[in-house]
Amino acid sequence: MNKFFQWIGNIMKQSNRPDDLSRFLLKAGVIIGVLGVVFSNKLLLWLGFSAIIILYIRIFSKDKQRYYQENQTYLKFKNRFLKFFQKKTQTIQNKKNTLKQKKTHRFYKCPECGQKVRIPKGRGKVTITCPSCGNKFVKKS
């Protein structure tokens, strides 16, 4: 029995530590597996089980370079995915802020560079200086 535990200990020493892709595979496998059980869908159950099997194959793999490359590819994809949704969220927040400010300000585009310029309402005709190119133009506030 002691040799068995030594054998398991050696395997664990040689194994890779869980990385971001491994954590994702574990979470996805559990969630998909639970959905397979809840909806009595064997395909989902097998997909969840397969994700967990792939997780263990990756962790106990001795090819550390491939393990590292897979994780880097996953991180690049994850960052691209997150940046896409962060840009969308930021665009929505900017539009909300613009709608709030339209009550008290007017927005104009510089005829030279297209930079948006915000000026307060109710000041009559105003000479606006573009902060980016320095062009001056007259608009009604």
N, C-alpha and C positions, 0 to 999 in steps of 0.2 A: 504494500500500500504506500510505503514511503517513497518508492521509486516512481510510482504514479504521480505523486504530488511534485516530485522533482521534475518529472517530464512536463507536467502542466506549467510549472514555474519557468522552465526553459522556454517553452512556447510563448509565454506571456512576456518574457524579457525580449524576445526577438520580434514581437508584434509591434505594429505601429500604434501610436496613440490616436484616439478619435480626433478628427479634424472637422472643419465646417461641413464638408460634404457628407461625412459619416453621421454627423448630428442631423443633417437634413434627411438622409435616408432613413434613419431611425424614426424620426417624427413622422415622415411621410408614410413609412411602412405601418406604423401603429395606427395612424388616422385612417388610412385606406383599409387596413384590416378590420378595424372597428366598424367602418361603414359597410364593409362586406358582410359582417355578422348581422348588423342592424337591418340591412335591406335583403338579407338572405341571397346575396349575389356571390357566387363562387369565383367569378372573374376578379372582382375587387379583393376578395379574400386572398387569392393566389398572387395578385399584384403586390399586396401588402407584405405577404410572406416572402415574395421574391426580393423586394427591396431590403428586407432585413437580412436575407441570405447574402445579397451583394455587399451589404455593410460588413458582415463578418468575413467574407472573402477578402475585402479590401483591408480590413484591420490585420488579418493574419497573413497577408501577402508579404513575401520577402523582397519584392521589387519596390524598394523605397522611392526610386526615381519616378516610376510610373505613378505611384501613390501621390507623390508631390505634384506631378503634372496634372493629374485628374483634379486635385483640389484647386490648383491655380486656375484651370479652365472653368471650374464651377464658380470660383470667386469672381472672375471676370464677367461671367454671365449674370451672376447675382447683382453685381454692382451696376451693370448696364440696365438691368430690370428695375432696380431701386431708383436709379437716376431718372429713368423715364417717368415713373410715378411721382417722384419729387418735383420734377418740372411741371407736371400736370397740376399737382397740388399748389405749387407756387403760383402758377398762372391763375388758378381759380381765386386764390387769396388776393392777388394783385387786382383782379377785376372787382372783387368785393370792396377793396380799399378805394378803388377809383369811383365806384358807385357811391360810397359814403362821402367822398370828397366833392362830388359833382354838385352837392347842395351849396357848398361855400366857395368853390373854385371853378375856373374854366381851364380847359386843356387845349393847347395848340401845338401843332408840329412846326418846327423850324423849316422854312422853305428851302434852305440850303442843304442841311444835313439830315433832316427828318427827326431830330431829337424832340421828344415830348417836353413841353414846358408848361408848368402850372402857375396860374396867376389868380389872385383873389377876385371874386365877383364884386360888381358895384363900384368900380373905380373909373368908369368912363373909358375913353380911348387911352391906351397905355402903350408906350414904347417898350418892347420886350427885347432883351439881349439874350441870345442863346448861350447857355453856359458851356456848350461844347465847342462851337465854332466862332462865337463872338458876333455873329450876324445880328443886325438890329432890324426889327419889323414892328409895325403898328397894328394893334388889334383892339377890339372893343372888349372890355371886361364885363 
